[in-house]
Amino acid sequence: MYAIPPEDDVEGEINEPGNERTLDSAIIRIFPAFVVLFGLIGIAAFIVAWDSHSLGQFIYALGLSYALGFAILGLPAAVLSGPRIVPPFISVPVSFAAAALMGTVLWFVFGDGEESVNDFIMIFAEAVGMDGDISWEGVVVGICVLLAAVILATYGVLAVVCAYFRRNYHRILLSMMKPGESKLKRRSLSLFAVPDIIDVTDVELEPEESGGFSRDVFLRVFKYTVGTGLIIASYLFLNPVFLDTINFTDMMATMVLISLFITVLVIPVSILRSLGAEAVSAAPRPYVLWKGMKAKMFRWWLFVFLMLTLLWICLYTGADTARIFFSYLGYIVFVLCMSAVSSFIYANTFYRGLRDGIADRFAVLHRRRKG
């Protein structure tokens, strides 16, 4: 693991909640072993449990293994993370009541048809011992089980993302103003898409003020998570090769597993915007870093072009348009719900600690380097 240079170590000067520090330290210490362990579990499951050893099944096995691992990690993360703005005795009952209502709606819309959203949901009902026949009770129970799994896995994913960014993001930002050339500086300038003609002399933060639940942060993360999820879904559901070789249930399972990790792409841009990070140079105006990072990571026009191209190929090759439509519709329901869950957990539990942790470490190291 990369060791922080002594001159960059600011942990002794940071005042943060004990639970937060304990969780971060534990995650950073065990996460490399976690990646190896659950990667090996996924590979073993792929070799033993799958008859078809295709690339798609390999990705599915790895995704399932890591989802299980993050759900296990989510248990202590849910206990130690916080404080929560909206308390669990309100958010938990409301979430499961909404899930039950959604299950009822899906039952009336899709019924007991095979190769449908309800067929996929029944996998989770069977996991807790229910009969495999599609029924209203099974769909409601299945979607509640799925929600519980998504909540735990989301806590695990967000805890890891926040631990690493809270401990390292300030160094990435400040590397741009360090004299000379270094690998970290070059990568930072590239990550934030800073033009070559800009010679960064300083980096400034102006964090957003937010005492309560930040609706803007929730909507921002939700919007980008949904957008990224639909882009990935377009590649999967509109790809003629996948349509011919992967059944609907496996396709939905793969997309749900992938969707658990979309926040890893979204949080770095969102928190950078919340920090108000700007690169100062001889130019008359500072360079807004989150805009550069967003432009580099999310080239929407390219994704729209890809989606339209794949759709045209599907229609040209005579793919089942009804299957494409209902597959896409089913996934849209899930990506909206999963994005809402992950965005709420982030805004309600992790956002303030991440913002303040990065800002405090930045202030200490910035003062040390400037002084």
C-alpha positions in Angstrom: 0.0 0.0 0.0 1.2 3.5 -0.8 2.7 5.3 2.3 1.9 8.9 2.9 5.1 11.0 3.1 5.7 12.3 6.7 5.4 16.0 5.5 1.9 15.2 4.1 0.6 13.4 7.2 -2.0 15.7 8.9 -4.1 13.1 10.8 -2.7 14.2 14.1 -4.1 17.7 13.6 -7.6 16.7 12.5 -10.5 16.7 14.9 -13.2 14.2 13.7 -15.6 11.8 15.3 -14.0 8.7 16.8 -16.3 6.3 15.0 -15.5 7.9 11.7 -11.7 7.7 12.3 -12.0 4.1 13.4 -14.0 3.0 10.4 -11.7 4.8 7.9 -8.6 3.3 9.5 -10.1 -0.2 9.5 -11.2 0.1 5.8 -7.9 1.3 4.6 -6.1 -1.4 6.5 -8.3 -4.4 5.3 -9.5 -3.3 1.9 -6.6 -4.6 -0.2 -7.1 -8.1 1.4 -10.9 -7.7 0.9 -10.4 -7.2 -2.8 -8.2 -10.2 -3.2 -10.4 -12.5 -1.0 -13.7 -11.8 -2.6 -12.1 -11.8 -6.1 -10.9 -15.3 -5.4 -14.3 -16.3 -4.1 -15.9 -15.0 -7.3 -13.4 -16.9 -9.4 -14.0 -20.1 -7.5 -17.7 -19.7 -7.8 -17.4 -19.1 -11.5 -15.4 -22.3 -12.0 -17.5 -24.5 -9.7 -21.1 -23.2 -10.0 -21.4 -22.1 -13.6 -21.8 -24.5 -16.5 -21.1 -21.9 -19.1 -17.7 -20.3 -18.7 -18.3 -17.1 -20.7 -17.0 -13.6 -20.1 -20.5 -12.4 -19.1 -20.8 -15.2 -16.5 -17.4 -14.4 -15.2 -18.3 -10.7 -14.7 -21.6 -11.8 -13.1 -19.8 -14.1 -10.6 -17.3 -11.4 -9.6 -20.1 -8.9 -9.2 -22.1 -11.2 -7.0 -19.1 -12.0 -4.9 -18.2 -8.3 -4.4 -21.8 -7.4 -3.8 -21.9 -10.0 -1.0 -18.6 -8.6 0.4 -19.8 -5.0 0.4 -23.1 -6.1 2.0 -21.1 -7.7 4.8 -18.9 -4.6 5.1 -22.1 -2.5 5.1 -23.2 -3.9 8.5 -20.4 -2.2 10.6 -20.4 0.7 8.2 -24.1 1.3 8.9 -23.5 1.2 12.7 -20.3 3.4 12.7 -21.2 6.0 10.0 -23.1 9.1 10.8 -24.6 11.0 12.3 -27.8 10.7 10.2 -29.8 13.8 9.5 -33.1 11.8 8.9 -33.1 9.2 11.7 -33.5 5.5 10.8 -36.8 5.2 12.7 -38.3 7.4 9.9 -36.2 6.5 6.8 -36.3 2.7 7.3 -40.1 2.2 7.6 -40.8 4.7 4.8 -38.3 2.9 2.5 -39.8 -0.5 3.0 -43.4 0.8 2.8 -42.4 2.4 -0.6 -40.8 -0.9 -1.7 -44.0 -2.8 -0.8 -46.0 -0.3 -2.8 -43.7 -0.6 -5.7 -43.9 -4.4 -5.6 -47.7 -4.2 -5.7 -47.5 -1.9 -8.7 -45.1 -4.2 -10.5 -47.4 -7.2 -9.8 -50.3 -5.4 -11.5 -48.2 -4.2 -14.4 -46.2 -7.3 -15.2 -48.2 -10.1 -13.5 -46.8 -13.6 -13.4 -45.2 -13.6 -16.8 -41.8 -15.3 -17.2 -38.8 -13.4 -18.4 -40.2 -10.3 -16.7 -39.2 -8.0 -13.9 -41.3 -10.0 -11.4 -39.5 -13.2 -12.5 -36.2 -11.5 -11.6 -37.6 -10.2 -8.2 -38.7 -13.7 -7.2 -35.0 -14.8 -7.0 -34.8 -12.7 -3.8 -38.1 -14.2 -2.4 -36.7 -17.7 -3.0 -33.5 -16.7 -1.1 -35.6 -16.3 2.1 -37.5 -19.6 1.6 -40.6 -18.6 -0.4 -42.0 -20.7 -3.2 -40.6 -19.9 -6.6 -44.0 -19.4 -8.3 -44.6 -15.7 -9.1 -47.2 -14.2 -6.8 -48.0 -10.8 -5.3 -46.7 -11.9 -1.9 -43.5 -13.2 -3.5 -42.9 -10.0 -5.4 -43.5 -7.8 -2.4 -41.2 -9.9 -0.2 -38.6 -10.2 -2.9 -38.3 -6.5 -3.5 -38.0 -5.8 0.2 -35.2 -8.4 0.4 -33.5 -6.7 -2.6 -33.9 -3.3 -0.9 -32.2 -4.6 2.3 -29.3 -6.0 0.3 -29.0 -2.8 -1.7 -28.9 -0.7 1.5 -26.2 -2.8 3.1 -24.1 -3.0 0.0 -24.5 0.8 -0.6 -23.3 1.5 3.0 -20.2 -0.7 2.3 -19.4 0.9 -1.0 -19.9 4.5 0.3 -17.8 3.8 3.4 -14.9 2.6 1.3 -15.2 5.5 -1.2 -15.4 8.1 1.6 -12.6 6.6 3.6 -10.1 6.7 0.7 -11.2 10.2 -0.5 -11.3 11.7 3.0 -7.7 10.5 3.5 -6.3 11.3 0.1 -8.3 13.9 -1.9 -6.7 16.9 -0.3 -3.3 15.6 -1.4 -4.5 15.1 -5.0 -5.8 18.7 -5.1 -2.7 20.2 -3.6 -0.3 18.3 -5.8 -1.2 20.6 -8.7 0.4 23.6 -6.9 3.6 21.7 -6.0 6.7 23.0 -7.8 8.3 20.7 -10.3 6.9 17.6 -12.0 5.7 14.4 -10.3 3.6 11.5 -11.3 0.8 12.5 -8.9 0.8 16.1 -10.2 0.6 14.9 -13.8 -2.3 12.6 -13.0 -4.1 15.2 -11.0 -3.9 17.8 -13.9 -5.1 15.1 -16.3 -8.0 14.0 -13.9 -9.3 17.6 -13.6 -8.7 18.3 -17.3 -6.6 21.4 -16.5 -5.4 22.8 -19.9 -1.6 22.7 -20.5 -1.5 26.5 -20.9 -2.5 26.9 -17.2 0.3 27.0 -14.7 -1.4 26.4 -11.4 0.0 28.5 -8.5 -2.6 27.8 -5.8 -5.7 25.8 -5.1 -8.6 27.2 -3.2 -11.7 25.7 -1.5 -15.0 27.3 -0.7 -17.1 24.5 0.7 -20.9 24.7 0.5 -22.7 25.4 3.7 -25.2 22.7 4.7 -26.5 22.2 8.2 -29.4 19.9 7.4 -30.3 17.4 4.7 -28.9 18.8 1.4 -31.5 18.4 -1.3 -29.1 19.8 -3.9 -26.5 17.1 -3.1 -29.2 14.4 -3.2 -30.5 15.5 -6.6 -27.1 16.0 -8.0 -25.9 12.5 -7.1 -29.3 11.0 -8.1 -29.2 12.7 -11.5 -25.7 11.5 -12.4 -26.2 8.0 -11.0 -29.4 7.6 -13.1 -27.7 9.0 -16.2 -24.6 6.7 -15.8 -26.8 3.7 -15.1 -28.9 4.3 -18.3 -25.7 4.6 -20.3 -24.5 1.3 -19.1 -27.9 -0.3 -19.6 -28.0 1.0 -23.2 -24.8 -0.9 -24.0 -26.1 -4.1 -22.4 -29.8 -4.0 -23.4 -29.3 -2.6 -26.9 -26.3 -4.8 -27.8 -27.5 -7.5 -30.3 -24.8 -10.0 -29.0 -26.0 -9.8 -25.4 -29.7 -9.9 -26.5 -29.0 -13.2 -28.3 -26.9 -14.8 -25.6 -28.1 -13.6 -22.2 -31.6 -14.2 -20.8 -33.5 -11.4 -19.2 -33.0 -12.5 -15.6 -29.2 -12.7 -15.9 -29.2 -9.4 -17.7 -31.2 -7.7 -14.9 -29.0 -9.3 -12.2 -25.9 -8.1 -14.0 -27.2 -4.6 -14.3 -28.3 -4.5 -10.6 -24.8 -5.6 -9.6 -23.1 -3.0 -11.8 -25.5 -0.3 -10.5 -24.3 -0.9 -6.9 -20.9 0.6 -7.9 -21.9 3.5 -10.0 -21.5 5.9 -7.1 -17.8 5.3 -7.2 -17.8 7.3 -10.5 -20.2 10.0 -9.3 -19.1 10.9 -5.8 -15.6 12.3 -6.8 -17.2 14.9 -9.1 -20.1 15.7 -6.7 -17.9 16.3 -3.6 -15.5 18.4 -5.7 -18.4 20.7 -6.6 -19.5 20.8 -2.9 -15.9 21.8 -1.9 -15.9 24.6 -4.5 -12.4 23.7 -5.6 -10.7 26.1 -7.9 -7.2 26.2 -9.4 -5.6 29.7 -9.3 -3.1 30.8 -12.0 -2.0 33.9 -13.8 -5.3 33.8 -15.8 -7.9 36.5 -14.8 -10.3 33.8 -13.5 -9.7 30.6 -11.5 -10.2 27.2 -13.2 -13.2 25.4 -11.7 -12.0 21.9 -11.1 -15.3 20.0 -10.9 -16.3 21.2 -14.4 -13.1 19.9 -15.9 -13.5 16.6 -14.2 -17.1 16.3 -15.2 -16.3 17.1 -18.8 -13.5 14.5 -18.8 -15.6 11.7 -17.2 -19.1 12.3 -18.6 -19.0 12.9 -22.3 -22.8 12.7 -22.8 -22.8 13.3 -26.5 -20.6 10.3 -27.0 -22.9 8.1 -24.9 -26.0 9.3 -26.7 -24.3 8.6 -30.0 -23.5 5.0 -28.8 -27.0 4.4 -27.6 -28.6 5.5 -30.9 -26.1 3.5 -32.9 -26.8 0.3 -30.9 -30.6 0.9 -31.2 -30.2 1.3 -35.0 -28.2 -2.0 -35.2 -30.9 -3.8 -33.1 -33.7 -2.6 -35.4 -31.7 -3.3 -38.5 -30.9 -6.9 -37.4 -34.5 -7.6 -36.5 -34.2 -7.8 -32.8 -37.3 -8.3 -30.7 -38.3 -4.7 -30.1 -40.9 -5.7 -27.5 -38.3 -7.5 -25.4 -35.9 -4.5 -25.7 -38.6 -2.1 -24.6 -39.8 -4.1 -21.5 -36.2 -5.0 -20.6 -35.3 -1.3 -20.7 -38.4 -0.3 -18.8 -37.8 -2.9 -16.1 -34.2 -1.7 -15.6 -35.3 2.0 -15.5 -37.5 1.1 -12.6 -34.6 -0.4 -10.7 -32.0 2.2 -11.6 -34.4 5.0 -10.4 -35.0 3.2 -7.1 -31.4 2.2 -6.5 -30.1 5.6 -7.4 -32.6 7.2 -4.9 -31.4 4.8 -2.2 -27.7 5.4 -2.7 -28.1 9.2 -3.1 -30.2 9.4 0.0 -27.7 7.4 2.1 -24.9 9.5 0.8 -26.6 12.8 1.5 -28.1 11.7 4.8 -25.1 9.9 6.3 -21.8 10.4 4.5 -21.8 13.8 2.7 -21.1 16.1 5.6 -18.3 14.0 7.1 -16.6 13.6 3.7 -16.9 17.3 2.9 -15.6 18.5 6.2 -12.9 15.8 6.4 -11.4 16.8 3.0 -11.7 20.5 3.8 -10.1 20.2 7.2 -7.1 18.2 5.9 -6.8 20.5 2.9 -6.6 23.5 5.2 -3.9 22.0 7.4 -1.7 20.8 4.5 -2.3 24.0 2.5 -1.2 26.2 5.4 1.8 24.0 6.0 2.9 24.2 2.4 2.2 27.9 2.0 3.8 28.8 5.3 
